[in-house]
Amino acid sequence: MANPIIVEVYRGDVLESFHRGVICIVNENDQVIFSMGNVEQLCFPRSAMKFFQQIPLLTSGAVEHFGFTQKEIAIFCGSHNGEPKHVETVQSILDKIGLTADDLLCGPQMPTLKEDANYLIKNDLQPKRIQNNCSGKHAGFLAYCVYKNLPIKDYININHPLHQTILKIVADFHRYPIEKIQSGIDGCSAPIFAFPVINQAIAYKNLVYPSQFDEATQKACKTMVDAITAYPEMIAGQKRYCTDLMKEAEGKLIGKTGADGIYSIGLVNEHFGICIKVDDGKMGPQYNVAQAIIEQLHILSPEKNERLRHYVAHENKNFGGLTTGETKACATVKVELTSTK
């Protein structure tokens, strides 16, 4: 059975296209309190897994050893735009661990913002590895390897001790048997692991409510959440939902996008985890749904929701600047939480 339509795209008054997907919200006891679609659907969290991939670094002692700042900790978890401030922060990390951008194995990527990309083009410059949206994550990987005296030349190999440690961590956070976990290669060349949507929601609940973990892991989660809250611009950047949402939330939640239509949220006070997956992998519709859910759960004030309203529904314009229609979260995305004990 097909998953339900969660986002609609109109041209004029005609429904021209739509996006199907899955939504899952779990409470602190890992119980599903709202869902649409098949919550057992298997998919890759993609960049929404970055928080968990940095837990080994944060529990290792490397943060204290190298003196990493909150800004640097935040960009370890980011999918940044490659803005100058992002490049400078990643370079600062590399300087502290005694490595260079040439040691990053994430591949070069053009900056996200048009003005930054145009700067390279006008000056006949090629994009660099450090501008890759995942360069912060890779710098974190390298920091762990340097601190642990592990090989750095093949740090993206799934059999490297780093990723075997990450595998155990993600299995624990997602509450999923390690022997069932399937792997792939992410866009940045690092290993990535697949989980059902429900388990991805559970993982984000565990990140903001890590009561079942040991003291070191709980401290790592708090360190991460505090850093992200203090520097949300390091998670994404200008004109990006992750940054805009967390600036308005002021510590009430963490949210992270993942390629191919993933969005995951951890609600700090409610101890809820949320995961959204857009079936066709389109990037953008998950933000319509995420903000619609945030509004309905009354996490933010009406004033803050209004500033983010364009993520729920926005006009579509053509090259002539004329409004052609609207993209919006489907009216059937109506969050009514199940009462559980």
NUKE-240452 format. One record per residue (C-alpha): x, y negated, z; residue number from 1; residue in three letters. Coordinates in Angstrom, 1 decimal, padded with zeros to 4 digits, m for minus. Layout:
N
{{X; Y; Z}; NUM; 'ALA'} ...
//
This chain:
341
{{000.0; 000.0; 000.0}; 1; 'MET'} {{001.4; m003.4; m001.0}; 2; 'ALA'} {{002.3; m005.9; 001.7}; 3; 'ASN'} {{000.0; m008.9; 002.0}; 4; 'PRO'} {{000.4; m012.3; 000.2}; 5; 'ILE'} {{002.0; m014.7; 002.6}; 6; 'ILE'} {{002.9; m017.7; 000.4}; 7; 'VAL'} {{001.0; m019.1; m002.6}; 8; 'GLU'} {{002.2; m021.3; m005.4}; 9; 'VAL'} {{m000.4; m023.5; m007.1}; 10; 'TYR'} {{m000.3; m025.4; m010.4}; 11; 'ARG'} {{m003.1; m027.8; m010.2}; 12; 'GLY'} {{m005.9; m025.9; m008.6}; 13; 'ASP'} {{m004.9; m022.5; m010.1}; 14; 'VAL'} {{m003.0; m020.0; m008.1}; 15; 'LEU'} {{m000.1; m019.5; m010.5}; 16; 'GLU'} {{002.1; m017.1; m008.4}; 17; 'SER'} {{002.5; m015.8; m005.0}; 18; 'PHE'} {{004.9; m013.9; m002.6}; 19; 'HIS'} {{004.1; m010.8; m000.6}; 20; 'ARG'} {{006.0; m009.9; 002.5}; 21; 'GLY'} {{006.2; m008.7; 006.1}; 22; 'VAL'} {{005.9; m010.6; 009.4}; 23; 'ILE'} {{006.6; m009.1; 012.8}; 24; 'CYS'} {{006.6; m010.7; 016.3}; 25; 'ILE'} {{007.6; m008.7; 019.3}; 26; 'VAL'} {{007.5; m009.5; 023.0}; 27; 'ASN'} {{010.2; m009.0; 025.7}; 28; 'GLU'} {{009.1; m005.3; 026.0}; 29; 'ASN'} {{009.7; m004.7; 022.3}; 30; 'ASP'} {{006.0; m004.4; 021.7}; 31; 'GLN'} {{004.5; m005.8; 018.4}; 32; 'VAL'} {{002.1; m008.6; 019.3}; 33; 'ILE'} {{001.5; m009.8; 015.8}; 34; 'PHE'} {{002.2; m008.3; 012.4}; 35; 'SER'} {{001.3; m008.5; 008.7}; 36; 'MET'} {{002.5; m005.8; 006.3}; 37; 'GLY'} {{004.7; m002.8; 006.9}; 38; 'ASN'} {{007.0; m003.6; 009.9}; 39; 'VAL'} {{008.9; m000.4; 009.3}; 40; 'GLU'} {{010.1; m001.6; 005.9}; 41; 'GLN'} {{013.8; m001.2; 005.7}; 42; 'LEU'} {{015.9; m004.2; 004.5}; 43; 'CYS'} {{019.2; m005.9; 005.1}; 44; 'PHE'} {{019.2; m008.9; 007.5}; 45; 'PRO'} {{021.9; m010.4; 005.4}; 46; 'ARG'} {{023.1; m013.6; 007.0}; 47; 'SER'} {{020.6; m013.3; 009.8}; 48; 'ALA'} {{023.0; m010.7; 011.2}; 49; 'MET'} {{025.8; m013.2; 011.7}; 50; 'LYS'} {{025.0; m013.8; 015.4}; 51; 'PHE'} {{025.5; m010.2; 016.2}; 52; 'PHE'} {{028.6; m009.8; 014.1}; 53; 'GLN'} {{030.3; m012.4; 016.4}; 54; 'GLN'} {{029.4; m010.7; 019.7}; 55; 'ILE'} {{032.7; m008.6; 019.7}; 56; 'PRO'} {{034.7; m011.9; 019.3}; 57; 'LEU'} {{032.8; m013.6; 022.1}; 58; 'LEU'} {{033.3; m010.7; 024.6}; 59; 'THR'} {{036.9; m010.1; 023.7}; 60; 'SER'} {{038.5; m013.1; 025.5}; 61; 'GLY'} {{039.6; m014.7; 022.1}; 62; 'ALA'} {{037.4; m017.8; 022.7}; 63; 'VAL'} {{039.2; m018.6; 025.9}; 64; 'GLU'} {{042.6; m017.6; 024.5}; 65; 'HIS'} {{042.4; m019.8; 021.4}; 66; 'PHE'} {{040.4; m022.5; 023.0}; 67; 'GLY'} {{037.5; m022.4; 020.5}; 68; 'PHE'} {{035.1; m025.3; 020.8}; 69; 'THR'} {{031.3; m025.1; 020.8}; 70; 'GLN'} {{031.3; m026.5; 017.2}; 71; 'LYS'} {{033.7; m023.7; 016.1}; 72; 'GLU'} {{031.6; m021.0; 017.9}; 73; 'ILE'} {{028.5; m022.3; 016.1}; 74; 'ALA'} {{030.1; m022.1; 012.6}; 75; 'ILE'} {{031.2; m018.5; 013.3}; 76; 'PHE'} {{027.4; m017.9; 013.0}; 77; 'CYS'} {{026.6; m020.2; 010.2}; 78; 'GLY'} {{025.7; m020.1; 006.5}; 79; 'SER'} {{026.9; m023.6; 005.9}; 80; 'HIS'} {{026.7; m025.9; 002.9}; 81; 'ASN'} {{030.4; m026.3; 002.5}; 82; 'GLY'} {{030.2; m029.9; 003.5}; 83; 'GLU'} {{033.5; m031.6; 004.5}; 84; 'PRO'} {{032.6; m031.3; 008.2}; 85; 'LYS'} {{032.1; m027.5; 007.7}; 86; 'HIS'} {{035.4; m027.1; 005.9}; 87; 'VAL'} {{037.3; m029.1; 008.6}; 88; 'GLU'} {{035.8; m027.0; 011.3}; 89; 'THR'} {{036.7; m023.7; 009.7}; 90; 'VAL'} {{040.2; m025.1; 009.0}; 91; 'GLN'} {{040.6; m025.9; 012.7}; 92; 'SER'} {{039.8; m022.3; 013.5}; 93; 'ILE'} {{042.4; m021.0; 011.0}; 94; 'LEU'} {{045.0; m023.4; 012.4}; 95; 'ASP'} {{044.4; m022.1; 015.9}; 96; 'LYS'} {{044.9; m018.5; 014.9}; 97; 'ILE'} {{047.9; m019.2; 012.7}; 98; 'GLY'} {{046.3; m018.2; 009.4}; 99; 'LEU'} {{045.3; m020.0; 006.2}; 100; 'THR'} {{042.3; m020.2; 003.9}; 101; 'ALA'} {{044.1; m017.7; 001.6}; 102; 'ASP'} {{043.5; m015.0; 004.3}; 103; 'ASP'} {{039.7; m015.4; 004.0}; 104; 'LEU'} {{038.3; m012.6; 001.8}; 105; 'LEU'} {{034.8; m014.1; 001.3}; 106; 'CYS'} {{035.5; m015.4; m002.2}; 107; 'GLY'} {{035.3; m019.0; m003.4}; 108; 'PRO'} {{031.9; m020.7; m003.6}; 109; 'GLN'} {{030.6; m024.1; m004.9}; 110; 'MET'} {{029.3; m026.3; m002.1}; 111; 'PRO'} {{025.6; m026.3; m001.7}; 112; 'THR'} {{024.9; m030.1; m001.9}; 113; 'LEU'} {{024.9; m031.6; m005.3}; 114; 'LYS'} {{027.2; m034.5; m004.2}; 115; 'GLU'} {{029.8; m032.1; m002.9}; 116; 'ASP'} {{029.7; m029.9; m006.0}; 117; 'ALA'} {{029.8; m033.0; m008.3}; 118; 'ASN'} {{032.9; m034.2; m006.4}; 119; 'TYR'} {{034.8; m031.0; m007.4}; 120; 'LEU'} {{033.6; m031.2; m011.0}; 121; 'ILE'} {{034.5; m034.9; m011.4}; 122; 'LYS'} {{038.0; m034.3; m010.0}; 123; 'ASN'} {{038.5; m031.1; m012.0}; 124; 'ASP'} {{038.8; m029.0; m008.8}; 125; 'LEU'} {{037.9; m025.4; m008.3}; 126; 'GLN'} {{035.8; m024.3; m005.3}; 127; 'PRO'} {{037.7; m022.6; m002.6}; 128; 'LYS'} {{037.2; m019.7; m000.2}; 129; 'ARG'} {{036.9; m022.0; 002.8}; 130; 'ILE'} {{033.8; m023.6; 001.1}; 131; 'GLN'} {{032.0; m020.3; 001.0}; 132; 'ASN'} {{028.9; m020.5; 003.2}; 133; 'ASN'} {{030.3; m017.5; 005.1}; 134; 'CYS'} {{033.8; m018.8; 005.7}; 135; 'SER'} {{033.0; m019.5; 009.4}; 136; 'GLY'} {{032.0; m015.9; 009.9}; 137; 'LYS'} {{035.1; m014.6; 008.2}; 138; 'HIS'} {{037.3; m017.0; 010.3}; 139; 'ALA'} {{035.6; m015.3; 013.3}; 140; 'GLY'} {{036.5; m011.9; 012.0}; 141; 'PHE'} {{040.1; m012.9; 011.5}; 142; 'LEU'} {{040.3; m014.5; 015.0}; 143; 'ALA'} {{039.1; m011.2; 016.5}; 144; 'TYR'} {{041.7; m009.3; 014.5}; 145; 'CYS'} {{044.6; m011.6; 015.4}; 146; 'VAL'} {{043.6; m011.5; 019.1}; 147; 'TYR'} {{043.3; m007.7; 019.1}; 148; 'LYS'} {{046.4; m007.3; 016.9}; 149; 'ASN'} {{044.4; m005.5; 014.2}; 150; 'LEU'} {{045.2; m005.5; 010.5}; 151; 'PRO'} {{043.9; m008.6; 008.6}; 152; 'ILE'} {{044.6; m007.5; 005.0}; 153; 'LYS'} {{041.6; m005.1; 004.9}; 154; 'ASP'} {{039.4; m006.7; 007.6}; 155; 'TYR'} {{036.3; m006.4; 005.3}; 156; 'ILE'} {{036.7; m002.6; 005.1}; 157; 'ASN'} {{033.7; m000.9; 006.8}; 158; 'ILE'} {{036.1; 001.6; 008.4}; 159; 'ASN'} {{038.2; m001.2; 010.0}; 160; 'HIS'} {{038.0; m001.2; 013.8}; 161; 'PRO'} {{036.3; m004.6; 013.7}; 162; 'LEU'} {{033.3; m003.3; 011.8}; 163; 'HIS'} {{033.1; m000.1; 013.7}; 164; 'GLN'} {{032.7; m002.2; 016.8}; 165; 'THR'} {{030.1; m004.4; 015.1}; 166; 'ILE'} {{028.2; m001.3; 014.1}; 167; 'LEU'} {{027.9; m000.2; 017.7}; 168; 'LYS'} {{026.8; m003.7; 018.7}; 169; 'ILE'} {{024.1; m004.1; 016.0}; 170; 'VAL'} {{022.8; m000.6; 016.8}; 171; 'ALA'} {{022.3; m001.6; 020.5}; 172; 'ASP'} {{020.8; m005.0; 019.7}; 173; 'PHE'} {{018.4; m003.6; 017.1}; 174; 'HIS'} {{017.5; m000.6; 019.3}; 175; 'ARG'} {{018.1; 001.7; 016.3}; 176; 'TYR'} {{020.0; 005.0; 016.2}; 177; 'PRO'} {{023.5; 004.5; 014.9}; 178; 'ILE'} {{023.4; 007.7; 012.9}; 179; 'GLU'} {{020.4; 006.4; 010.9}; 180; 'LYS'} {{022.0; 003.0; 010.0}; 181; 'ILE'} {{022.6; 002.6; 006.3}; 182; 'GLN'} {{025.3; 000.1; 005.0}; 183; 'SER'} {{026.0; m002.0; 002.0}; 184; 'GLY'} {{028.3; m004.9; 000.9}; 185; 'ILE'} {{027.1; m008.4; 001.6}; 186; 'ASP'} {{027.4; m011.4; m000.8}; 187; 'GLY'} {{030.6; m012.4; 001.0}; 188; 'CYS'} {{032.1; m008.9; 000.7}; 189; 'SER'} {{031.7; m008.0; 004.4}; 190; 'ALA'} {{029.8; m004.8; 005.4}; 191; 'PRO'} {{026.1; m005.3; 006.1}; 192; 'ILE'} {{023.7; m002.9; 007.8}; 193; 'PHE'} {{020.0; m002.2; 007.1}; 194; 'ALA'} {{017.2; m002.1; 009.7}; 195; 'PHE'} {{013.4; m002.0; 009.7}; 196; 'PRO'} {{011.8; m005.5; 010.0}; 197; 'VAL'} {{010.5; m004.6; 013.5}; 198; 'ILE'} {{014.0; m003.8; 014.7}; 199; 'ASN'} {{015.3; m007.1; 013.3}; 200; 'GLN'} {{012.6; m008.9; 015.4}; 201; 'ALA'} {{013.7; m006.9; 018.5}; 202; 'ILE'} {{017.3; m007.9; 017.9}; 203; 'ALA'} {{016.5; m011.6; 018.0}; 204; 'TYR'} {{014.5; m011.1; 021.1}; 205; 'LYS'} {{017.5; m009.4; 022.7}; 206; 'ASN'} {{019.7; m012.3; 021.6}; 207; 'LEU'} {{017.7; m014.8; 023.6}; 208; 'VAL'} {{016.7; m012.4; 026.4}; 209; 'TYR'} {{019.7; m010.0; 026.8}; 210; 'PRO'} {{018.7; m008.7; 030.2}; 211; 'SER'} {{019.3; m005.1; 029.3}; 212; 'GLN'} {{023.0; m005.7; 028.4}; 213; 'PHE'} {{026.1; m005.9; 030.6}; 214; 'ASP'} {{027.3; m009.2; 032.1}; 215; 'GLU'} {{029.9; m009.9; 029.4}; 216; 'ALA'} {{027.3; m009.5; 026.6}; 217; 'THR'} {{024.8; m011.6; 028.4}; 218; 'GLN'} {{027.4; m014.3; 028.7}; 219; 'LYS'} {{028.3; m014.0; 025.0}; 220; 'ALA'} {{024.7; m014.5; 024.0}; 221; 'CYS'} {{024.3; m017.6; 026.2}; 222; 'LYS'} {{027.6; m019.0; 024.9}; 223; 'THR'} {{026.3; m018.5; 021.3}; 224; 'MET'} {{022.9; m019.9; 021.9}; 225; 'VAL'} {{024.3; m023.0; 023.7}; 226; 'ASP'} {{026.8; m023.6; 020.9}; 227; 'ALA'} {{024.1; m023.3; 018.2}; 228; 'ILE'} {{021.8; m025.6; 020.2}; 229; 'THR'} {{024.6; m028.2; 020.6}; 230; 'ALA'} {{025.7; m028.1; 016.9}; 231; 'TYR'} {{022.8; m026.9; 014.7}; 232; 'PRO'} {{024.4; m028.7; 011.8}; 233; 'GLU'} {{027.1; m026.0; 011.8}; 234; 'MET'} {{024.5; m023.3; 011.2}; 235; 'ILE'} {{023.5; m024.7; 007.8}; 236; 'ALA'} {{023.7; m028.4; 007.2}; 237; 'GLY'} {{021.9; m031.3; 005.5}; 238; 'GLN'} {{018.5; m030.6; 003.9}; 239; 'LYS'} {{018.4; m027.1; 005.4}; 240; 'ARG'} {{015.6; m025.6; 007.5}; 241; 'TYR'} {{017.8; m023.8; 010.0}; 242; 'CYS'} {{019.4; m027.0; 011.0}; 243; 'THR'} {{016.3; m029.1; 010.9}; 244; 'ASP'} {{014.3; m026.6; 012.9}; 245; 'LEU'} {{016.9; m026.3; 015.7}; 246; 'MET'} {{017.5; m030.0; 015.9}; 247; 'LYS'} {{013.8; m030.5; 016.6}; 248; 'GLU'} {{013.6; m027.4; 018.9}; 249; 'ALA'} {{016.3; m028.7; 021.3}; 250; 'GLU'} {{017.1; m025.3; 022.7}; 251; 'GLY'} {{013.7; m023.7; 022.6}; 252; 'LYS'} {{014.6; m021.3; 019.8}; 253; 'LEU'} {{017.3; m020.1; 017.5}; 254; 'ILE'} {{016.5; m019.4; 013.8}; 255; 'GLY'} {{018.6; m018.0; 011.0}; 256; 'LYS'} {{018.0; m017.4; 007.3}; 257; 'THR'} {{019.3; m014.4; 005.4}; 258; 'GLY'} {{019.6; m014.0; 001.6}; 259; 'ALA'} {{016.8; m012.2; m000.3}; 260; 'ASP'} {{014.0; m013.8; 001.8}; 261; 'GLY'} {{014.8; m013.1; 005.4}; 262; 'ILE'} {{014.1; m015.4; 008.3}; 263; 'TYR'} {{014.5; m014.4; 012.0}; 264; 'SER'} {{013.7; m016.4; 015.1}; 265; 'ILE'} {{014.3; m015.9; 018.9}; 266; 'GLY'} {{012.0; m017.8; 021.2}; 267; 'LEU'} {{014.0; m018.6; 024.3}; 268; 'VAL'} {{011.2; m019.3; 026.9}; 269; 'ASN'} {{008.7; m016.8; 025.5}; 270; 'GLU'} {{011.2; m014.0; 025.0}; 271; 'HIS'} {{009.8; m013.3; 021.6}; 272; 'PHE'} {{011.5; m012.1; 018.5}; 273; 'GLY'} {{010.3; m012.8; 015.0}; 274; 'ILE'} {{011.3; m011.5; 011.6}; 275; 'CYS'} {{010.0; m012.4; 008.2}; 276; 'ILE'} {{010.8; m010.7; 004.9}; 277; 'LYS'} {{009.7; m011.9; 001.5}; 278; 'VAL'} {{009.4; m008.9; m000.7}; 279; 'ASP'} {{010.6; m010.4; m004.0}; 280; 'ASP'} {{013.7; m011.9; m002.3}; 281; 'GLY'} {{012.9; m015.5; m003.3}; 282; 'LYS'} {{014.6; m018.0; m001.1}; 283; 'MET'} {{012.2; m020.7; 000.3}; 284; 'GLY'} {{008.9; m018.9; 001.0}; 285; 'PRO'} {{010.3; m017.6; 004.3}; 286; 'GLN'} {{010.6; m021.2; 005.5}; 287; 'TYR'} {{006.9; m021.9; 004.7}; 288; 'ASN'} {{005.9; m018.9; 006.8}; 289; 'VAL'} {{008.4; m019.5; 009.6}; 290; 'ALA'} {{007.2; m023.1; 010.2}; 291; 'GLN'} {{003.6; m022.1; 009.9}; 292; 'ALA'} {{004.2; m019.6; 012.7}; 293; 'ILE'} {{006.1; m022.1; 014.8}; 294; 'ILE'} {{003.1; m024.5; 014.5}; 295; 'GLU'} {{000.6; m021.9; 015.5}; 296; 'GLN'} {{002.5; m020.8; 018.5}; 297; 'LEU'} {{002.8; m024.4; 019.7}; 298; 'HIS'} {{006.5; m024.2; 020.3}; 299; 'ILE'} {{007.1; m027.8; 019.4}; 300; 'LEU'} {{005.2; m031.0; 020.0}; 301; 'SER'} {{002.8; m032.3; 017.3}; 302; 'PRO'} {{005.3; m035.0; 016.4}; 303; 'GLU'} {{008.1; m032.6; 015.9}; 304; 'LYS'} {{005.9; m030.3; 013.8}; 305; 'ASN'} {{004.9; m033.2; 011.7}; 306; 'GLU'} {{008.5; m033.9; 010.8}; 307; 'ARG'} {{008.8; m030.3; 009.7}; 308; 'LEU'} {{005.4; m030.1; 008.0}; 309; 'ARG'} {{006.9; m030.2; 004.5}; 310; 'HIS'} {{008.3; m026.7; 005.2}; 311; 'TYR'} {{004.8; m025.3; 005.6}; 312; 'VAL'} {{003.4; m026.9; 002.5}; 313; 'ALA'} {{005.2; m029.0; m000.1}; 314; 'HIS'} {{004.4; m030.6; m003.5}; 315; 'GLU'} {{006.0; m029.2; m006.6}; 316; 'ASN'} {{007.3; m031.8; m009.0}; 317; 'LYS'} {{008.5; m031.6; m012.6}; 318; 'ASN'} {{011.5; m033.3; m014.2}; 319; 'PHE'} {{009.3; m036.3; m014.9}; 320; 'GLY'} {{008.6; m036.7; m011.2}; 321; 'GLY'} {{004.9; m035.7; m011.6}; 322; 'LEU'} {{003.3; m033.5; m009.0}; 323; 'THR'} {{002.4; m030.2; m010.6}; 324; 'THR'} {{001.0; m028.4; m007.6}; 325; 'GLY'} {{001.8; m027.1; m004.2}; 326; 'GLU'} {{003.7; m024.2; m002.5}; 327; 'THR'} {{002.3; m023.3; 000.9}; 328; 'LYS'} {{002.0; m020.6; 003.5}; 329; 'ALA'} {{m001.1; m018.5; 002.9}; 330; 'CYS'} {{m004.1; m019.4; 005.0}; 331; 'ALA'} {{m004.3; m015.7; 006.0}; 332; 'THR'} {{m001.1; m016.1; 008.0}; 333; 'VAL'} {{m003.1; m016.8; 011.1}; 334; 'LYS'} {{m001.2; m015.8; 014.2}; 335; 'VAL'} {{m003.3; m014.2; 016.9}; 336; 'GLU'} {{m001.2; m012.5; 019.5}; 337; 'LEU'} {{m002.2; m009.2; 020.9}; 338; 'THR'} {{m002.4; m009.1; 024.7}; 339; 'SER'} {{m000.1; m006.4; 026.1}; 340; 'THR'} {{000.9; m005.2; 029.5}; 341; 'LYS'} 
//
